[in-house]
Amino acid sequence: EAEHGDLGNRIAAMRGPLPVYANDPRERLRIVRDSMEGVKQSKQALGAEAIASLQDFAPPTLLAQASRVNFSTRLFNLIVTNVPGPQFPLYMLGRELQQIVPIAFLPENHALAIAIMSYNGNLDFGLLADYDAMPDLDEVASYIEDAVTELLEVSKPPKRPAGKKAGAGSNGRAAGASPRA
């Protein structure tokens, strides 16, 4: 799968909005989606391959300084990572893997890291926090669960009026169906 010039779902370091001011879940999703697409298209986000390739050219002290700036708490103190996983069951020793629990790293002086991973039709969250900065992590987890439930509710397709079947033509066959049995 060629992703030349496209970050796709590779590892990338980028900053995005956290629209806590938007009450409508559709609006929050739109703001984040539009911003992330803009960052991907603008080349502000560097793929992991580009960052890793710098080690061949830049002195280690320069890379260390760049890393410190990249994770500076002056810029942000929340990390969110999304890892698309396989959408089919995995097995080990004949037993199906039931769940993958993602764990994010928490850099020094950061308050919260959230890892999100999909697996076999499910979405799992892993939260890691500095207890001194965020002693109410269980509340944050419940807020995330509420927000996901809210997004699922607003993303449901509208209900069809009773009496109409989707795709049925005037002859009783589904639209585009062949008359042969």
Buried (B, 14 or more C-beta within 10 A) or exposed (E): EEEEEEBEEEBBBEEBBEBEEBEEBEEBBEBBEEBBEEBBEEEEBBBEEEBEEEEEEEEEEEBEEEEEEEBEEEEBBEBBBEBEBEEEEEEEEEEEEEEBEBEBEBBEEBBBBBBBBBBBEEEBBBBBBBEEBBEEBEEBBEEBEEEBEBEEEEEEEEEEEEEEEEEEEEEEEEEEEEEEE
